[in-house]
Structures are given as C-alpha cells and as structure tokens.
C-alpha cells in the first residue's frame, strides 16, 4: 500500500528540499515539481493553457512514481491487504512536490480562473497527508520565482491554508528552519503510518 504525502505552499518555502529530505530519511522516492522543468524548457512567458499542460505533466509524473512503488512492493512480496502481526509499518511512502491544488492556486492567482480538468483531478486524486510549508523561510530568487513581496506571499499562503482547512485529508503546517521542518514532518508521517 502506497501512502501519498503532498508538500505544498507558495514558492520558495522549501517544498523541494523537504521532499528530498523526507525521501532520503524514509528511503523512498519523491515526485518532482513538473512546472520547473516545463518552464525551464518552454520559457517563463506562460499562458493559461500552459498551466493545463503543467497539470497533466505533474499528474503523469505522480502516476509513474506511484506505479513504480506499487510494482516494487509486489516484486518484494510486500503487497498486503491486512497488516501482519508484528509489522509496524508495511507502507511505502511517496512524497509529492506540489499537486493540483498548487496549480489551481497559481492559475486563479494569475489568470482568475482554473481549467475544469484540474478541478476534476482535485476531486479524483486521493492523498493521505498534506504538509503545508509556511512562508517563514526567506524568499530566495531564482530564474522562475515571481513573488518576493511579503504581502503577496502571505496572501498566497493564506489561500493554501484556507484550502487545507476546508478539505478532509489530515494536514500539518510546517514552520521553522529546515531542520525543524524536517522533524515536524517526520513526526506527522510517523503518526500517519503507525
């Protein structure tokens, strides 16, 4: 059984770093943010329809990584419907750097609307835990980031928080410096799987 944990939040909040750290700690895989590769390849002058392509690419990457972990479980004989006595954690974990919620927020913030396909995917895709990265890390400029203004970062963060509060999957707010964030995330994941 694969448990899917999504790391989300505004840009420059340590999502990719946390995904890599968690995958390393739990000895598993993570799904990278497709948007970064897409924009580096196609340029940063994106249009509304580019976000649909990014969403489809993100979904495809997620599906590929989850399928590879499921196949690994089957090949290792770990596939099980019930947890055997004495086995504390039979789950394989996968960490997902952004999902459809991120693309929805991005799309609505920039274009004031969102493709129906993305909204449908939000309903269809199931996750086990969300880790919402707070904006308390300093914003770091790179070739793709757009929103250094603290008030804009706060507005985006509050939009994500509102989404988390109004959905049913457990979520944890991730704050502090990198080491503290990792500790909070590990604790939340251990609680989920035990």
HELIX and SHEET records of a PDB file:
HELIX    1   1 UNK A   15  UNK A   25  1                                  11    
HELIX    2   2 UNK A   34  UNK A   42  1                                   9    
HELIX    3   3 UNK A   48  UNK A   75  1                                  28    
HELIX    4   4 UNK A  100  UNK A  111  1                                  12    
HELIX    5   5 UNK A  116  UNK A  124  1                                   9    
HELIX    6   6 UNK A  150  UNK A  165  1                                  16    
HELIX    7   7 UNK A  178  UNK A  193  1                                  16    
SHEET    1   A 5 UNK A  29  UNK A  31  0                                        
SHEET    2   A 5 UNK A  92  UNK A  97  1                                        
SHEET    3   A 5 UNK A   2  UNK A   8  1                                        
SHEET    4   A 5 UNK A 129  UNK A 133  1                                        
SHEET    5   A 5 UNK A 171  UNK A 174  1                                        
END                                                                             
